[in-house]
Amino acid sequence: MQLVIVTPEGVACQAEVESVKLSGTAGPFTVLKGHAPLLSTLERGDVIYVEQGAERRVAIRSGVVNVFDNRIEVCAELDTPEKRK
């Protein structure tokens, strides 16, 4: 599956992944290969993905995700210590 995370600053992540965990506003969910099409809003939390067997994280403040055809597109604002003040 292809994961792309886009922020106002640019592309934060572009990777071939095995799974992605997201914090949806209706609750957390996991995307695996062959997932049904989905559009969801996201709340503050980590986008957790597995790339080549290694778990990686990107902290976001909020955003949206579009899942289709084994592609996960996240448009989000990063959650950095500076933005938590």
Secondary structure, 3 states (H helix, E strand, C coil): CEEEEEECCEEEEEEECCEEEEEECCEEEEEECCCCCEEEEECCEEEEEEECCEEEEEEEEEEEEEEECCEEEEEEEECCHHHHC
